Amino acid sequence: MKQGVTLLLNWLVAVLFSAIGLVNCFVGNDPEYGIFILILSLLFYPPLRLVFQKKIGWMIPPVVLIVLGLFVFWSSLGVGQLLEKIKMVLG
């Protein structure tokens, strides 16, 4: 049960971060930041993380993913002005 919840949470976070990256790529004046967030979001997709783990031979510790997730949220809401960009997209 716990593993299923963790897997679902990883997918939700990965999709959310990808959406944040796409919004920043196409709205506003900071596409480089959007690409950076998109690249970071790849680390949250379970299949891609497994490929990374097999290629490198090193597993990303959960605490690193948590810190990266907090960084993405903090930077996108504060520095990236995500809420203003979403308002621009919606109308």
SULZI-V512857 format. One line per field, one symbol per residue. psi: psi as a letter, one per 40 degrees, with the letter a starting at -180 (. if undefined). burial: I if it has 24 or more other ideal C-beta (glycine too) atoms within 12 Angstrom, else O. Layout:
BEGIN
psi->???
burial->???
END
This chain:
BEGIN
psi->dddddddddddddddddddddddddehafgddddddddddddeehdddddddddddfhhhiddddddddddddddddcdefdddddddde.
burial->OOOOOOOOOIOOIIOIIIIIIIIIIOIIOIOOIIOIIIOIIIIIIIOOIOOOOOOOOOOIOOOOIOOIIOOIOOIIOOOIOIOOIOOOOOO
END
